[in-house]
Amino acid sequence: MLNYLMNSEIEVEKFIQDKNGKIEMQIPFDSKRKRQTTAIKTEDGVRVFVKGAPEIVIQRCVSFIAEDGETQDLDEDKISAITGEEVVKRFARKCYRTLLVAYVDIPEEEWNALKESSNNFEKPEEIDSDEIEAGLTMVGIFGLMDPLRPGINEAVKQCNSSGINVRMCTGDNIDTATAISLEAGIISQEDLAHNEDGLLCMQGSSFRQMVGGLKSEKLENGTNKDSVGNMI
């Protein structure tokens, strides 16, 4: 993303320096939330930036910046078009991972009240993100390509010829994961054509349901370890 901005002749370094000392709060990315949030101090309050999985972040957006730079309302039809064939799925079929960037401006008085109710944001996991990440304006969607490493296809072929059935586990969008699996030779178009039961490419929620759900086990050190049940 930084390379894209620099190639677009944006003064990236200046913007990075300008935000020094102005970061009010950060919620790191994690696989459950599928997004990352940062609040930057402004003259009138804060600007909250959110980036993450389009299908997740867009549900918190109420508007978007159109091609002419004007802000327009974001309705359900537009959301379906963006997360479907018009943008996200089109990127995914080309093995691009997608990242939606959005923001919302929060006045200083409202922000201070949110800060006070969240213990000054000392613990990110306790922050009420439903209030902070609401009413977002979508800036755009980035398509990110992470090319296969050299030798991946050959390694998959060698495993297959040795009787090893290769499968990929990833946090990617299901369409992106399917496209990457095809490119790597893990699955073929013929496999997809005969995938009537839907088990060839499946999402984590479906897999966990098949194997008996997610189970939590308390370890000796007091932490919890999540695991899936036994497959029947």
C-alpha positions in Angstrom: 0.0 0.0 0.0 2.9 2.4 0.8 4.5 1.5 -2.5 1.2 2.3 -4.3 1.0 5.7 -2.6 4.6 6.6 -3.3 4.1 5.6 -7.0 1.1 7.9 -7.0 3.5 10.7 -5.9 1.9 11.0 -2.4 4.3 12.4 0.3 4.1 9.2 2.4 7.0 10.0 4.7 5.4 13.4 5.6 2.1 11.7 6.6 3.9 9.1 8.7 5.9 11.9 10.5 2.7 14.0 11.0 1.0 11.2 12.9 3.9 10.8 15.4 2.6 11.5 18.9 -1.0 11.8 17.6 -2.1 8.1 17.9 -4.9 8.0 20.5 -5.7 4.3 20.3 -5.0 1.2 18.4 -6.7 -2.2 18.1 -4.3 -4.7 16.4 -5.5 -7.0 13.7 -6.5 -10.5 14.8 -8.1 -13.4 12.9 -11.4 -13.1 14.8 -12.1 -9.4 14.1 -10.4 -9.5 10.7 -9.6 -5.8 10.9 -7.3 -3.3 12.5 -8.2 0.1 13.9 -6.2 3.2 14.6 -7.4 6.6 16.0 -5.4 9.7 15.1 -5.8 13.1 16.9 -7.1 15.9 14.8 -7.9 19.6 15.5 -11.6 18.9 16.2 -11.3 15.4 17.7 -10.0 12.1 16.2 -10.2 10.4 12.9 -10.6 6.6 13.2 -9.1 4.5 10.4 -10.2 0.9 9.9 -8.8 -1.6 7.5 -9.5 -5.2 7.0 -11.6 -7.9 5.3 -14.1 -6.1 3.0 -17.0 -8.3 3.9 -16.5 -7.4 7.6 -15.5 -3.7 7.4 -18.1 -2.7 4.8 -20.9 -3.8 7.2 -19.8 -0.8 9.4 -19.8 1.7 6.5 -22.7 4.0 5.8 -21.1 5.9 2.9 -18.3 5.7 0.3 -16.1 8.1 -1.7 -17.1 7.9 -5.3 -14.9 8.3 -8.4 -15.5 12.1 -8.5 -14.4 12.4 -4.9 -17.9 13.1 -3.5 -19.3 11.1 -0.6 -22.4 9.0 -1.4 -24.7 6.8 0.7 -23.9 3.2 0.8 -27.0 1.0 0.4 -27.4 -2.8 0.5 -27.3 -3.1 -3.3 -24.0 -1.3 -3.5 -22.6 -3.4 -0.6 -23.6 -6.6 -2.5 -22.0 -5.3 -5.7 -18.7 -4.4 -4.0 -18.4 -7.6 -2.0 -19.5 -9.6 -5.0 -18.6 -9.9 -8.7 -18.0 -6.1 -9.2 -14.9 -5.9 -7.0 -14.0 -8.4 -4.3 -14.8 -11.7 -6.1 -13.2 -10.3 -9.3 -10.0 -9.6 -7.4 -10.2 -13.0 -5.6 -10.4 -15.0 -8.8 -7.1 -13.4 -9.8 -5.5 -14.5 -6.5 -5.6 -11.0 -5.0 -6.2 -10.6 -1.3 -8.5 -7.6 -0.7 -8.3 -5.0 2.0 -10.9 -2.4 2.6 -9.9 1.0 4.1 -12.5 3.3 5.8 -12.6 6.1 8.3 -14.9 8.1 10.6 -14.4 11.5 12.3 -15.5 11.6 15.9 -15.8 15.0 17.7 -13.5 15.6 20.7 -16.3 15.7 23.4 -17.8 12.4 22.1 -14.3 10.8 21.8 -13.4 11.8 25.4 -16.6 10.2 26.6 -15.8 7.0 24.7 -12.3 7.1 26.1 -13.5 7.5 29.7 -15.9 4.6 29.4 -13.2 2.3 28.0 -10.6 2.9 30.8 -8.6 5.3 28.6 -8.1 2.5 26.0 -5.5 0.9 28.2 -6.6 -2.6 27.1 -7.5 -2.9 23.4 -9.4 -6.1 24.0 -11.9 -4.3 26.3 -12.6 -1.4 23.8 -16.2 -1.2 22.6 -15.5 -1.3 18.9 -19.2 -1.2 18.0 -19.2 2.5 19.0 -15.8 3.5 17.7 -16.0 1.7 14.3 -19.6 2.8 13.5 -20.7 5.1 10.7 -17.6 4.6 8.6 -16.9 6.0 5.1 -15.3 3.6 2.7 -12.3 5.0 0.9 -11.5 2.1 -1.3 -10.4 -1.5 -1.7 -6.8 -2.6 -2.3 -5.9 -5.8 -4.2 -2.7 -7.3 -2.8 -0.8 -10.0 -4.7 1.4 -12.4 -2.7 3.0 -14.6 -5.5 3.7 -18.3 -4.9 7.2 -19.0 -3.8 9.4 -20.7 -6.5 9.2 -24.4 -6.3 5.7 -24.6 -4.8 4.0 -26.3 -7.8 6.9 -28.8 -8.1 6.6 -29.6 -4.4 2.9 -30.2 -4.6 3.3 -32.5 -7.7 6.0 -34.5 -5.9 3.8 -34.9 -2.8 0.9 -36.0 -5.0 3.1 -38.5 -6.9 4.2 -39.9 -3.5 0.6 -40.5 -2.4 0.4 -37.4 -0.2 -2.9 -35.4 -0.5 -1.9 -31.7 -0.1 -4.4 -29.3 1.5 -4.1 -25.6 2.4 -5.3 -23.9 5.5 -5.5 -20.1 5.3 -7.3 -17.1 6.7 -7.9 -15.8 3.2 -11.3 -15.2 1.7 -12.7 -18.5 0.3 -12.6 -17.3 -3.3 -9.0 -16.1 -3.0 -8.0 -19.4 -1.3 -9.6 -21.4 -4.1 -7.8 -19.4 -6.7 -4.5 -19.8 -5.0 -5.1 -23.5 -4.6 -5.7 -23.8 -8.3 -2.6 -21.8 -9.1 -0.5 -24.0 -6.8 -1.9 -27.2 -8.3 -3.4 -28.3 -4.9 -6.8 -28.7 -6.7 -7.8 -28.7 -10.3 -10.8 -27.3 -12.3 -11.9 -31.0 -12.6 -11.9 -31.3 -8.8 -14.1 -28.2 -8.5 -16.5 -29.6 -11.2 -17.1 -32.7 -9.1 -17.3 -30.9 -5.7 -21.0 -31.6 -5.2 -20.7 -32.1 -1.4 -18.8 -28.8 -1.0 -16.0 -30.4 1.1 -13.1 -29.6 -1.3 -13.0 -25.9 -0.4 -14.7 -25.0 2.9 -14.7 -22.2 5.4 -13.6 -22.6 9.0 -17.1 -22.4 10.4 -18.3 -25.3 8.2 -15.3 -27.4 9.2 -15.7 -26.8 12.9 -19.4 -27.7 12.6 -18.4 -31.0 10.9 -15.9 -32.0 13.5 -18.1 -31.3 16.5 -17.5 -27.6 17.2 -14.8 -25.6 19.0 -13.9 -26.8 22.5 -12.0 -24.7 25.1 -9.6 -26.4 27.5 -8.0 -24.7 30.5 -4.3 -25.2 30.8 -2.2 -25.5 33.9 -0.9 -21.9 33.5 -4.5 -20.6 33.5 -4.8 -19.8 29.8 -7.4 -21.3 27.5 -6.6 -23.5 24.6 -9.1 -23.8 21.8 -9.3 -27.1 19.8 -11.9 -28.8 17.5 -13.8 -31.9 18.4 -13.1 -35.3 17.0 -14.3 -36.0 13.4 -16.8 -38.8 13.1 
